[in-house]
Amino acid sequence: MEKKTPLYDCHVALGGKIVPFAGYLLPVQYATGVITEHMAVRTKAGLFDVSHMAELVLEGPDALKNVNMLTTVHIEEMVDGQVKYSPMCNENGGIVDDLMVYRMGPEKYLLVVNAANHEKDYEWIKAHISGDVTLTDISEGVAQIALQGPVSEVILKKICNEADIPTKYYTFIPGVTLKTNKGDITEVIVSRTGYTGEAGYELYCKAEDAEALFMTLLEVGKEDGLIPCGLGARDTLRLEASMPLYGHEMNDEISPKEASLGFFVKMDKEDFIGKEAIIARGEPKIKRVGIEITGRGIAREQCKIFKDGQEIGWVSSGTHCPFIGHAVAMGYVEKEYAVVDTTLEIDVRGRKVEGKVVKLPFIKKDK
C-alpha cells in the first residue's frame, strides 16, 4: 500500500496525474505536461514535492566519527550550515546509496537519503554505527519542497527575509520563518541545493505546514512563471544535468569510481566503509559516460551498447531532453571506449541507433 505525502490532496486538486513511486503516490505530471514543466524550470521556475525523500538524524558526541565512516568525503572539514553530497559504500566498494549530509552542529548531522532506499539505509546505518550516537528517523514529520529555476530567488524573497536565504551553493540556513497564506510557519530549513542543474532551493518544513507553503509559493510565484512539476520533469531535468540516480547509474555492485564519482571519494581519508575494497578493485574497468544520440531513436535503460559489432556496455538512463533539444543517455562502457567523440551503436528494440560519447554534463548552468 503506497503512502501519501502531506501534499497529496494538493496534487489531486491541481490536476496532477498520480502514479506510485518509491512507495508513495506522487504526480508524474500535471495538465501542462512534462515538456512545459521541464522548460519552466530551465527558464523560470518549477515547484516539486520531494517529501518522499527520507531524513535521518545522527546525533551525539560520536556523530562526526560515524558519519565520516559511513561516507566517502571529508565530513570533519564541514562547518555548521554546510551541505555535502556523498556516496555511502558497502564493504565490497559498491554503493548502498548516495545522500546529502547537512551539518546542523558539531554533534548533529541530517542525512537525506533516497526514498526507494529509506528502510534499507536506516537498517544499514543502524548496523554500522557505534559509540555515543543516536540514529533517529524523522521522515514522517518532515515535508520537503523543491523550488527550482533561475527566478526561484525572486519568488522566495516574497515570503522570506533576504538574510534567511543562503547565497552559496550547498549551504543552508535552519530555523527560518516563512510567510504563508495561512500565517507564519517556523523552523524551516532553507537549503541552496537541488536535483535539476538549476539554481534553486530545497525547503524542509513540518509536515503539517507543507500545504500552506506549497500553495503560497504557487500563488506568489505565478506572475514569475512558477508552475507545479512532477516526477517526469524531475527525471528529464536531472538527466539533462547528468545527475546520477540510484537504481539506474548506481547500485550495490557499482563503485563510485566506476560511476564517475571519483571526486567524491577521498582516498586520503584515514578510513571509510568500502575504502579497502575500492583500493583492491584497482583502476575501474568500466565507466559512466554521456552519450549523444546522433541517429533516430531514444535509448532507454538496459539497452545494450556496441562498438564495431562487439557489446561493450549498457544504457543506465536515456530520454529526449527538451531544453537541449535532442536525445541523450548515460551508460556504462568498457573504459577504453569512454573517450569523448567515440562513436557507438545502441540496440533500441532490435534496431541499431548511432550515438557518440560526449563530455558530461550535457548542460551546465550557473547556480
Disulfide bonds with the S-S distance in Angstrom:
none
